[in-house]
């Protein structure tokens, strides 16, 4: 089994946090989103992972020089081979996947790095594939599927009129990755685009028309990391899952001076807390200092200085400084707001 992770999008909806760090590398509860994604997939697939292939964007889109090394290390820690491909131009979901055509073969799971999930499922060896879905209130912003007799009958991209409320969350299983690769090749060779992009839903529709049977997979929790508020909420949910699993995410060398930590929280190495109450549902990255503050339900990255404030539903980037009266702030890397 292979895992293929297209993650070339920079994440404009999450700015200013993605001006310096691509969205999939945004850290939640001490780990990048993409690392948590592949770990979750590995934990629920009862098969050996032969390879994890990542598709990133070019350096000009903000992907740091060490991105490849960091992704290969993630694969290594999971005990498997890692591969990294570059999508030079954003031409759609199918095009992104095709950039990893050398790895797109045999059984594989494709997971776009926009989301985190919790699920307990087994792959059906009799199905040609599975598309994971979640019921949503407003399906017009998503690709959706129609289901009859346990099989998917239609794939519709962002329907204007109601067709289904089962949104595709961006995680797929294909029994035969070679067929997917060949269908994408056909789209590209014949320049068959939708809204000027090569869409994976068109590939799925063609495979279905040729006889492939796809089943829906469901997840118990779907955490969208596209914007600031959902990302802060994803941090909250991950911390809750980790705490209930018995995992202590507070570093042993945290300095507490007249301060209190209310679990669940993630507190990185070399963090100093003075006259401060932290938690619940707060992540603070390493080498940060927080003084005279009360912080709840917030996501704070590394090397941050926070003083004289009360924060809730806040997101603060790396190397930032904040001293102020606003509560629900969103400031990016290297920003000073004092």
N, C-alpha and C positions, 0 to 999 in steps of 0.2 A: 504494500500500500504506500502511495505517495501523498504528501500534502503539498498543495500549491497555493501560495498566498500572494495574490496581486495587491500591491500596496503603493502604487506609484503616485496616487493623489496626494497633494500637499495639504489639503484640508482647509480651504478658504473660509468655511463656515466657523472654524474654530480659532480664527485670528483674534487677538495678536499672538496666540500661543504657538501657532504654526508658521510664524514668520522666520523662525530660526530652527525649529524642530518639526519634521513632518508628523502628521497626525498619528500614524501607526507607532511612532517611537515615543509618543507622549507617555509619561510614566504615571501609572495608577497603582497606588498602594505598593510602591517600591519596584514595580516591573513595567516595562513598556507594554502597551496594548497588544502589539503583535506577539510578544512572548507569551502573554496570558492566553491569547487565542490558540496558538499551536499547542500549548500545554493542555488546555481544555479538550481540544480535539484528540490529542494522544491519549488522554485519560479515559475517553468514552469509546474509543475504537479498539475492539478486542483483536487487533492484528498488529503484526510487526510493521513499524514505519521504516521504509527503505530509504526515503529521501524527503527532505523538505526544501521546496524551491520557492524563493522569494522574488517577486518582480517589483523593483523600485523605480523611482524616477531619476532623472539625471541631476548632476550636481547643481546645474543652473536653476533647478526648481527648489533648491534648499536642502537636498539630501547631503548630510555631512560626509566627509571623506572616509570616516571610519564606519559608515553604515554597513558595508559589506562584511567587514570583520566582526561587527557586533552580531549580525544575523547568522553568520556561520558559527559563532560561539553558541547561540541559542540552539541551533541544530545539534551541535556537539554535545551540549549538556543533556539533550534528549537521547543521546546515543545513536545518532543517525547521520547520514551524509547531508550536507547543506549545499545548495546551489543558489546563486544570485544572478538575476537577469535585469537589464535596464530597458524600460519603455521610454524611448526618447521623445515620443509625441503622444499626447492623450487622444486616442481614437476609439475609445469605447471599451466596454467590459470584455468583449470577445477578443479584441486586439491585444488588450493587456495580457490575457491568458495565453495568446499565441506567442507572445514574446518568450514564453517558457516552453516552446514547442519541443525542445530536446528532452524535456522532462515529462511532457504530457503524453503518457503511454500507460497501458495497463490500468488496473483499478486505482482510483485516486479521489481524494477529497479536495475540493476547491473552496477556499474560504477568503472572501474579500475582507481586508483588515479595517473595516468600519465599525465593527460590532464585537461585543463579547456575549457569551451565552452560557446557560446552564441547562444540561439535558442528560437524560439517561436513555440511550438508544442502542440498538444493535442493527448493523447493516443487513438488509435482506439480500441474500445471495441470489434469489430468484428474480430480483428486479434489475432492470438495466441502469437504474439510477434513482437518486432521491434528492428532493429539493426541500430544504428546511424552511418552514413558514411559521408565522405568528399572527394570530387574529389582531387586527388593529381597528381603531375607530375611524380613521380617515385613510382609506386605501389609495386615494388619488395621487399620493406622493410616492408610491411604491410600485414595483412590479408585483403582480398578483397571479394566483393560479386558481383555476376551477377544478373541482374534484368530483368524480362520479365513480361509485362502486370501488372506492379505495385507490383509484388511479387518477393522475392528473390529466385533464382533457384539454386545457388551454393555458397559455402563458400570455399575459397582457401587461404591457409596460405603461405604468402611470395612467390608468383608465380615467377618462373624464366623467363617464357615467358609471354607476355602480354595477360591477360584474361579480366581485368577490371581495371579501374582507380578509383573505388569507395572504398576507404580504410575504414576499420572498426576502429572507433576511441576509442572503449572501453566502450561504453555505450549501454546497452541493456534493453529492457522491456520484461518480461515474464508474460503472463496471468496466468500461472500455474507453480509456482516455484517447486511444488512437482515433476512434471515430469522431470524437469531439474535435481533435486537432484537424482532421481532414475536412470537417464541415466548416471550420473557421477559415481554413485555407481556401475553400470554395468561395466564401463570402468575400475575402480579400481579393482573390484572383478576378472575380466578376464585379468588384467594387459595389457590393450590395450593402448599402448603408441605411440607417434609420436615424434621422436628425443628425446626419453627417458623421455617424459613428457606427462601428461594427458591434452589434448587440448580442450578448449571449442568449437572450430570450429567443432571438431568431434561430440560433443554432439548436436550441432545445425544441422549438416547434418543428424544425426539419427532421430531427431525430425521431420525434414522436410520430410524425407523418410517415416515416419509413419503418415504423413498427416498434420502436423502443417504448417500453413501459416504465414510467416514472411514478414513484409513490411519494406522498408528502411525509416529511418528518416534522415533528413538533418539538419545541423547546419550552421548558418551564419558565425560563427567564431570558429576556432579550435586552441587552444593554447597548443602546445607541451612543456612540461617542462622537457624534458629528458636530455638536455645538457645546457651548460652555456649560449650560445648566444640565443637559443630559450626561455630560462627562463627569461633572461633580456628583451627580446621582449614581453613575456607574461606580465611581470610587466608593460611595457609601455602600452599595450593594456588595462589591467585592470584599470590603472590610468586614461586612456582616457574615458573608460566607466563610471567610478565613477564620473569624473569631469562633463561629459555631463549629468549625472543624477542629478547634483546639489549637490553632496556630497563633503564637504570640509574635506580633510584628513590631514590637517596640525593642529597639536596640538596647543592649545591656549597658552601653556606655553613655546613655543620655544623662545629662547633668540637670538635676531638679533642684532649684532654689526657691523655696516657698511656692511650689507649683504642684499641679495635680493633672493626671492624665485619666480621662474617663473613656474606657474601652467601648467599642473597638476603635483602634487607631493604628496607623503605621507611623513610626518615628525612626528616621534613619540614623546612621552613625554620626557621632560628634555633634549632636544637637544639644543646645543649651536653652533651658526654659527657666525664666526668672519672673517671679510674681505673676504667674500665668496659669490659666486653666485651659486645657486642651481636650476636646472631644465632647460628645462622641462623634464618630465618623470623620476623622481628620487624618490626612496624610501630610507629613512634613519630611522633605528630603534631607539628605546628609549635609553636615557643615552649616546648619542654619541656626540662627539665634532669634528667640522670641522673648520679648520682655514687656511686662505690664499689659497683657492682652488676654482676651477671652476668645477662643476660636472653636466653632462647631461646624460640622458638615462642610468641610472645605478641602481643597486640593492644592497643596503648596509644594513647589519643587525644591531643588537643592540650592545651597549657598545663599539663602534668603535672610534678610534682616527685617523683622517685624516688631514694631514698638507702639505702645500707647493706643491700642485699638480694640475694637470688638468686631469680629468677623463671623459671618454665617453665609453659606452658599457662595464662597469666594474661590477664585482660581488665580494663583500667583505663580509666575514663571521663575526660571532659574536666575540666580544672581540679582534678584530684584530687591528693592528697599521700599518699605511701606510704613508710613506713620501718619495716620489720618482718622477721620471720623466716619468715613463711608463703611458700610457693612458688607454689602454684596458686590465686591469689586472683581474685576477681571483685568489683570495687567500681565504683560508678556515679559520675556527674558530681558534682563539688563535695564528694566524700567525703575525709575526712582519717583515715588509719589509721597512727598513729605510736607 
